[in-house]
Amino acid sequence: MKLINIKHPSEEVSFSEAVLQGLGRDQGLFFPLCFEPLDDVEGLLQEEFVQRSVAVLKHLVGDEVSEATMHRMVSSAFNFPIQAPALDERIRALELFHGPSLAFKDFGARFMANCVSEFHDGGPMTILTATSGDTGAAVAHAYFGQPGINVVILYPRGRISPLQEKLFCTLGGNVHTIAVDSDFDTCQQLVKQSFEDPELKQGLGLNSANSINIARLLAQVCYYFEAGAVVADIGNTAFCVPSGNFGNVTAGLIARTIGLAYKRIIAATNVNDTVPRFLESGHWDPNPTVTTITNAMDISLPNNFPRVLELGERHGLPLEKLLTSLSLDDNETREAMRALYARGYLADPHTALAWAALERSLVEDEGGVFLCTAHPAKFLEVIEETLGIEMPLPPELEAVKDKKVLSSTISGDFESLKRELVSG
Ligand SMILES: *Cc1c(COP(=O)(O)O)cnc(C)c1O
């Protein structure tokens, strides 16, 4: 697989280089130079999930990784189930939160961690990543205890749910967590800045685990094919994806590019609506980030959006036909949680928001799949307060809820981070 830096297309790297470097020159994102269509999508859809995912990822990555190695990396990464219950005749939930950190990010983080271990030459390595809540836990669990690899995770202090925090800030060992007195966009900016700093980049062997790492995106392509395998008529199906950094939507569009012929895809956002406004007006005009109950999507500078545009521009995907985006506020999200609960489906706020956007957007005879990105228990406080119920904790959360948070706290400037990194 050849990838280019979107900002400097003359910078060309292999898959392993892209995985290990994370970002290209001037913080440019790596993206495949071209995509080949899959030969036999129908046949693939008959296979079971891991086998099919090996085939899809092998197709995407090419000769750099052998079939046997890919099988080993995929089967140990995707070692938990996907469930896809039908809500009614038209709509299906695609539950991606049955992994160790209870969010869909386990797919990308676990596959990426396996790629990094496979390609890593043994020198010092620090995985530096920013999280709006769920990436941190997925990445921390994916790398926890891996020899020779340090993990540093930045998150906006007080802006992730307490249980989200417990899930990754209580591990210790090779996982170091830093609460930043600012918002997620600042955390993301600090990560990018660290990569520009030669002392940090070389000294610590920095690598990124954000959705900017191409391995994560490719892994996420696989579950769109799983949806293709369970719905009756993929050609008439619309996906709805609760979106923040737009990695999930990018993965869905890659699936389309290589041959999963679904009808269209809807990116649902909260009031941090840079993309819906952009698609409407053609102007890229981010507002300051607002805190919402769907905090994993409190992002007004979505990192992956240049890749979405690249799929339109360089890869010929008809985005105007395929991609729409709409935004819902907290009231509408709570309304959706109540409506779903009344139908017997308990959804976390992000998932509920996607369902409501899908309901609003579906036309007469279309079928729809909404992506369920987190387990409801990760957002216990919002659920209990919105639905007036008490919710039992799953074992993954029961085990950490009384543990001490081990994070250090810094202000949102680069010097504070650098001091922390160098001393840590
Ligand atoms: C990360 C996350 C999202 C947003 O996904 P992107 O790929 O960043 O658009 C949505 N919901 C939950 C629960 C998340 O953790």
The ligand as a Tripos MOL2 file, in Angstrom:
@<TRIPOS>MOLECULE
LIG
   15    15     1     0     0
SMALL
NO_CHARGES

@<TRIPOS>ATOM
      1 C1        -15.1860    8.8620   19.2120 C.3       1 LIG1
      2 C2        -16.6490    8.7530   19.3710 C.ar      1 LIG1
      3 C3        -17.5280    9.2640   18.4040 C.ar      1 LIG1
      4 C4        -17.0370   10.0450   17.2090 C.3       1 LIG1
      5 O1        -16.3520    9.2470   16.2670 O.3       1 LIG1
      6 P1        -15.4270    9.9660   15.1690 P.3       1 LIG1
      7 O2        -14.8090    8.8340   14.4240 O.co2     1 LIG1
      8 O3        -14.4260   10.7820   15.9160 O.co2     1 LIG1
      9 O4        -16.3170   10.8060   14.3340 O.co2     1 LIG1
     10 C5        -18.8810    9.0480   18.5730 C.ar      1 LIG1
     11 N1        -19.3690    8.4040   19.6570 N.ar      1 LIG1
     12 C6        -18.5660    7.9150   20.6110 C.ar      1 LIG1
     13 C7        -19.1720    7.2350   21.7800 C.3       1 LIG1
     14 C8        -17.1780    8.0660   20.5060 C.ar      1 LIG1
     15 O5        -16.3890    7.5860   21.4500 O.3       1 LIG1
@<TRIPOS>BOND
     1     1     2 1
     2     2     3 ar
     3     2    14 ar
     4     3     4 1
     5     3    10 ar
     6     4     5 1
     7     5     6 1
     8     6     7 2
     9     6     8 1
    10     6     9 1
    11    10    11 ar
    12    11    12 ar
    13    12    13 1
    14    12    14 ar
    15    14    15 1
@<TRIPOS>SUBSTRUCTURE
     1 LIG1         1 GROUP 0 **** ****
